[in-house]
Amino acid sequence: MSNSGNSQVFPAALPIGFHPGAMILATLNNPREKFWGSILALDPAGLSMAGLELSSVDDCTNMVISGEEFAPATLFFPMHRVERIELDAPQGDIPSLSQRFLARTGQEATSVFSRTPASAIGGDADS
């Protein structure tokens, strides 16, 4: 398959659906961990995402419901640690984490996970 004549060029290794902003579940090894969040970048070096540990999803949801400030962590995992990445999608009658988040908070997970505090992008809270 050739990209000639195509105005958009996508990395050959990036499967359809795994684009920046997509909500995913990432399973890591050594140590085994699971994270939920939004892809920032996916390339041969690794996975960059805005997210949180899967075990913290309920705490995050409760923070958003109560109106507390929440910003996901900006994370990078080298590819040798990435065991599996799957799109956060419903499985039959079982809703996705994003759908459950929306049902409980009234907010889209993609918009909540795109929030980045000024301090995380080089800003200074005191200026």
N, C-alpha and C positions, 0 to 999 in steps of 0.2 A: 504494500500500500504506500503510495507516494503522497507527500504534502505539496507537490508542485501545483501551483495555481490556487492554493488554499491561502486565504488571507490570515488565518489563524494557524499558528504552529504550536502543537502540544508535544511535550516530551514523549517519546515512544514508550517509555516505561510506565507512564501514568495511565492506569485503566480508566475507562469511562466511568464517571460518577465520583471519582476520587479527586475532586478539584478543590482549590482553596475555598473555604467557607462550608464545605460539606461536613455534616455531622457524622462522626464515626465512633466506633469502639475499637480501641487498640489494646492488644494483648502483647505483653513484653515478657522476655525471659531473663533469668539471672540478675536479679530475683524476679519471680513471676509477679506481675502487676497488671492491672487493667485500668484503662483510662477512657473517659468519655469527653468528647469535645469537638472542636471545629478545626479542620485542617488549615494551617497557615502555609505550609509547603511540604511537598513530598518529592524526594529526589534520591538518587543512589546513596547520598551521604546519610540520609535518615529522614525522620518525620518531625516536623515542627507543628505544634498544635497549641491552641488555646483550650485548656481543659482542666479536668480534675480527676482524682482517683474515683473509680466507680463506687467505692464504698462511701463516698462523700456526697452522692447525688441527693439523698434525702435532706441532708443538712443544707446544701445549696438551695434546693427547692424551698425549704422552710425560710431561709434568709430572704429570698425573693418575695415570698408571700407576705412576710412581715415588713417589707419595705427597707430592709437593711441593705447597705452597699455591698455589692458582689461584683468582683471582676475575676475571671478565670486566670489561672497561672499560665504563663507563656512557657512552653516545654519543648525540649528537643531530645529526641531519642535516636542514637546512632542505629543504622539499619541492622547491625548485627544483634541488637536487642529486640528488634521488632519480629515477633513470631507471627502475628496475624493482625490485619486491619479489615474491619467490615463496616459497611455503611450502616448507619443507625436507621433501620427500616423495619416496618412491622413484619411479623412472622405469622402469617395466617390471621387468626383473630387476636393475637397478642400485639398490642400497640408498641411502637418504638419508644425509647426513652424520651425522644423529642416530643412525641405526641402526649405522653404522660406528663411531661413538664408543662406543656401548653395547657392541658386540662386542669392541672393543679394551680398554675400561676396566672394563666391568662396571657402569658407572654411567649413569643416564639423563642426557642432555644438559640436559633441562629443569631437573633438580635442581641440576646443577653451575652452570648459568647463572643460577640464582636466588640464588646466594650473593653477598653483597655485604660487603666488609670494612667494619668500623666506621668507618674513616677516610673511606670514600666516602659515608657517610650522616651525616656531621657528628660522629661520635664522636672521642674522643681516645685514642690507643693508650697514652698515659702515665697516664691517670686510672683 
